[in-house]
Amino acid sequence: MSAYLAREPTAQVVNNVEAEEVVGLSVHDVVEPATVDTEKEHHVQSVVKDDVAQSHVGSEESATDVVDLERYPPPTEEERKTLRKVYDTVPWTAWTLCFVELAERASYYGVKAVFNNFLQFPLPAGGNGAGAIDPSKPNSHAGALGLGIQAASALTLLFTFLAYVIPIFGAWWADTKIGRYPAIIYGVLIGGVAHIIMSTFSRRSSIFEYELVGGAAPAVLQAGKGVAPFLISFFLLAIGAGIFKPNVAPTLIDQYQYQREYTKVLKSGEKVLVDPETTISHILLIFYAFVNVGAFFSIAVVYIEKYRGFWLSFLAPGIVYFLLPVLLAVMYKRTIRKKPIGSDLTRFTKLTIAALKKSKGNIFSKNFWYNVKPTTLAEQGKVAGWSEKDVSDAQRTWEAVQIFLYIPIWNLNDGGVGSVQSNQGAAMTSNGAPNDLLNNFNPLTIIVVSPIMAQFVYPFLQRKGIKFGRINRMTFGFCLAIASGVIGAIVQYRVYETSPCGYNASTCDEVSPISIWWQIPNVSLGAISEIFVNVTAYELAYARAPENMRATVIAIFLFMTALSSALGEILVPAINDPTLVWAWAAPAIALFVQTVLFWWRHRHVNEDVFMTHKEDFESINTDKVDEANADESKADEKKEG
């Protein structure tokens, strides 16, 4: 969609019908009053109470706390501009959901970490027959199926593609049919079956002896029959992850209920502004750190793979995975669970189609959204099946989707295309470290940097009054990824130059003298870029979507990773010697061009209001009714005169 589709022309006054129909929808479009009328304040208070009470729908605990404006005093315009912004308290149920995500990601990244070696390389000569290496050859690498780099890259990318396409279905199913929490449970059950197939027990002739016969079982691998059971578990795990993933983040943020600005006085005497954007950003930073604590488990898995074999490297993540049912059962009654309401998605679709029809398919029309506003349709004698807020939500959602479209090329620079990073590591001196070890330092970097950003960097910027807006953060993340891609290209060039086989380093029996640890700058910069890009994208997906479409919009964001995998699939033929330098350099060049365009087109989103609420629009509608009544009174006076 075009920028016009997501943003209407700037209006100068609130009363102009072409202005945004909401107080504070865009800070450069509409100015909120510094004082609040008592009557309207009472109206807003009642709406807030209703909204918070409704947030408990689906939970077996009813709302007992009464939310009022004495407890949550709204800021004046002056306070909004001058007070330091702080985050609110993180509910304990949100912390528990973070542990749920940790366990699932430990499973997902744990098994995914060894896919490349399992698929690409054959069983090592002199190894234990389960894929582990000959201990006398520490620079060798684990292997099993021996399908080659292109097949390994294609299947690894396919797994990622499926795991990020299926969320579209998982989110739709949750938002419209069964609810987010049940969808999480179904995803966990399907993933559990996948783990059982990967590492299940079957009986030998003796009842006291057992042998693993999943896709990674030694007997299966030695017989050359590991492909079929592996692929069954491969697809099931992608399906389970796809249903689980889009529903966790919105359920997590739903635990934070009062998503509005208010002021409070700290123990130090300082008056501060408790800010929803700062709070949600803080919660998502914690969430993303937990994601990567789980992903960090993959480092242990790659060592297990190298020295013990694949059966144990698949079993270990499965053991962690089965913590999930326990956690979900324990917290079931305590978690706020939203019931599915399909009307938001239906209304959003109808509204978008109506806007396309009104503009005759011209998505560049300056009046794209204005044409379908209820006030506009009312002037034409038509009744709209949606509200002013619905139009605003659709506009803001489509702009978020536009922003998400920049993510696939960025993703290609975060760890490289397909298996290029593991392949590069296999051609370097490892001194006993697994060749796929360094790309698993990505989560370690995020675990270290996320708390620093949440507890020190962002609060420091707030104290200094430095605004590091959404688009600023994503642009900075893109720049870090560009640097990561350039470093990957330089390291690959040096590997070629120093390898005994020159530009055929990937298939060489000997390795380059360059240490595998030179991959750390590339890995670390890509990881840090995720903190700025992925976390901000989660924020935009949640804050700009209609309330009962949040899982769906998050799924659209996740789908961008699938598009990145599809791009990677297209580039698979180039992932081979002697062109691996360009497998790093080309995505970096593309991302540089894209970043310039991204900043130019979307920098205004830095100034947009973070989240809108129903009462903002209702207060404006009340003003319109008052104006209409006043006009009628004047007309009556003229008639009487």
Salt bridges, closest charged atoms under 4 A:
GLU8 OE1 - LYS373 NZ 3.84
GLU20 OE1 - LYS373 NZ 3.97
GLU21 OE1 - LYS624 NZ 3.34
ASP29 OD1 - HIS28 NE2 3.65
GLU32 OE1 - ARG80 NH2 3.91
ASP51 OD2 - ARG260 NH2 2.90
ASP51 OD1 - LYS614 NZ 3.73
GLU77 OE1 - ARG80 NH1 3.03
GLU79 OE2 - LYS271 NZ 2.59
GLU101 OE2 - ARG105 NE 3.93
GLU101 OE2 - LYS245 NZ 2.63
GLU104 OE1 - ARG105 NE 2.55
ASP175 OD1 - ARG180 NE 3.40
GLU209 OE1 - ARG204 NH1 3.39
GLU211 OE1 - ARG204 NE 3.51
ASP254 OD2 - ARG180 NH1 2.63
ASP254 OD1 - LYS338 NZ 3.78
GLU261 OE1 - ARG80 NE 2.88
GLU270 OE1 - ARG84 NH2 2.91
GLU277 OE2 - ARG470 NE 2.83
ASP344 OD1 - ARG347 NH2 2.57
ASP390 OD2 - ARG347 NE 3.09
ASP393 OD2 - LYS389 NZ 2.93
GLU399 OE1 - ARG544 NH2 3.69
GLU399 OE2 - HIS604 NE2 2.59
GLU539 OE1 - ARG473 NH2 2.94
GLU547 OE2 - LYS338 NZ 3.08
GLU607 OE1 - LYS467 NZ 3.48
ASP608 OD2 - ARG544 NH2 3.39
GLU615 OE2 - ARG260 NE 2.67
GLU618 OE1 - HIS43 NE2 3.42
ASP623 OD1 - LYS40 NZ 2.58
